[in-house]
Amino acid sequence: MTTAAAKPVLEILLVDDDADLRADMASYFAHQSYVVTQCASGEEALELLERRAVDVVVLDLLMPGMSGLDVLKELQHRHAECEVVVLTGEATVESAVEAMKLGAREYLTKPISLKELDRLVRKAHETGQLRKENDQLKAVLRHQHKPSTIVGESLQMQELFRLIARVGPTDKPILIQGESGTGKELVARALHDASLVADKPLVVINCAALPETLLESELFGYEKGAFTGATGTKQGLFEVADGGTLFIDEIGELALGLQAKLLRVLEDGTMRRVGSVKERRVRVRLIAATNRDLSQEVNDKRFREDLFYRINVLTIYLPPLRQRAGDLQLLVEHLTGADWQLDPDVLPILERYSWPGNVRQLQNALDRAKILAEDDRIRAENLPQEIVSSAHARPATVAASDVDLDTLTREHVLETYRRHGSNKARTARALGIGRRTLYRLLEKYHIADLDAERQLT
């Protein structure tokens, strides 16, 4: 995949029935490191543009068969995204005005100066890039969420901050793994802010929130008439994120067919909209996230092994809230705000709860408490009943400073195992570990099943 930090390659199509002039232009632009394609007629050019996207078309207005103006009309009808510089041997004001009305960016008369043509091509390309960035900004704003802050001072979070600073500036794909609610999107935004393309778009999509058919059109876009209801063309999020970062959340939910399409974009930077045969090139830095054990998904044939290795170049593991010693009070203060106070017994209740839904669950609980509070003070009765009941039922020794780490680990594994009804697959996902690791822990702590555990206790 072409990296987001690489210098963009300018792809140019030369359309002229004069073979000698085409050869001269092609030779000149090839020496400028452009990717050059040639066509001898308007019909041939339109057929090529149906299959392939280019940045700039250099188009002769006067050609046998389909004229340059006819080509411009067809490009306008197709909503083509290339920029056009027109050439003509007859310098008439009428033809120039007509060409500009039909979407041409620049106009040059023959005999031409190759240096001047190069200047106009670059200018047209820059104009197109500005238009594209404007379209991207509009699309990003439609998908934009309110920015949030990563809060935490625990050792795990300090290590996370160091890791973000270290891997953020790379252009390699990054996989973020962690339980639901641990803040994977926040980390993705921090990685983008630390990257070399921080001034470019960051686009977010959640695979678990969309059905497969809609997800494909969101990622890759579609052409008019591609399916029922496709009344126009639409850019996919890969195009919206071109030059920047695409964050694919819950990538483990992606269907195998879409995994193959995603792999192709990552391998060579090319993609096709739904209903189109035209290849488009994008330069996107990918960040993916999942709460699944992808290595186990690969073993179970639910996730492609080649895609797993492609996105797993750098991996960041997010700790669950229950393992972030000392961070809960900071999070509570951040999420409630300076205008709110807590009764003395509220924080101990919150600290003794295991928070299976992590920070997201904490935020929801505090939002509920603020709604139910009679004033600006949160009381225990304002908290969800399951949190209060669990905190009262949980042994006080769990929070004691003299309990060893092995005991805390066993308590946590057992509690999670019970909460998921002895289902090993769900327990492993909740813990953020593989099944084999879970089996070893169950054997180590003599937790064969709940009945056996009850007999032990």
Number of C-alpha atoms within 10 A of each C-alpha: 17 21 21 23 17 10 8 13 12 17 18 25 23 23 27 25 17 12 13 10 14 19 13 11 20 20 13 16 20 13 9 11 11 16 16 17 17 20 19 17 22 26 15 13 20 17 11 17 18 14 13 15 18 21 20 22 24 26 28 26 24 17 18 12 10 14 17 24 22 16 20 25 16 15 18 15 10 13 11 15 15 20 23 28 24 24 24 21 13 12 13 10 9 8 15 21 12 13 23 17 13 19 17 23 20 19 20 19 16 11 10 14 12 13 11 11 21 15 12 19 23 14 16 22 23 14 14 19 14 12 13 16 18 12 13 22 18 13 19 18 11 10 13 14 10 4 9 11 11 13 14 19 16 15 14 17 18 11 11 18 17 11 14 19 15 13 18 22 17 19 19 19 21 24 25 23 22 23 23 21 19 22 20 25 22 14 21 27 23 20 24 26 19 17 24 16 21 18 11 19 23 28 26 22 20 17 21 14 12 14 12 16 11 12 20 23 19 19 24 22 23 22 20 16 13 16 11 7 8 13 11 11 17 17 18 21 24 27 25 27 26 22 25 26 30 26 26 22 24 21 22 22 20 23 18 14 11 16 18 14 16 20 18 15 21 22 12 14 19 19 24 20 23 23 16 16 14 17 17 16 21 24 24 29 28 25 27 25 25 21 25 24 20 20 16 15 16 15 11 10 11 16 21 21 14 13 17 18 11 17 20 18 11 15 17 18 17 19 19 23 22 18 15 15 15 15 19 21 15 12 18 18 14 13 17 17 10 8 8 13 15 15 10 11 10 17 15 12 17 21 17 20 18 19 17 20 17 18 21 16 15 20 18 14 16 19 16 14 20 19 12 14 16 11 11 12 14 22 20 19 12 20 21 14 11 10 18 18 12 15 18 13 11 14 12 10 11 15 13 10 8 8 11 10 10 10 13 16 14 17 15 17 21 21 14 21 24 15 14 14 12 17 13 19 15 17 23 22 18 23 21 22 18 19 17 12 11 20 14 11 17 18 11 11 16 14 20 14 16 14 10 11 14 9 7 9 5
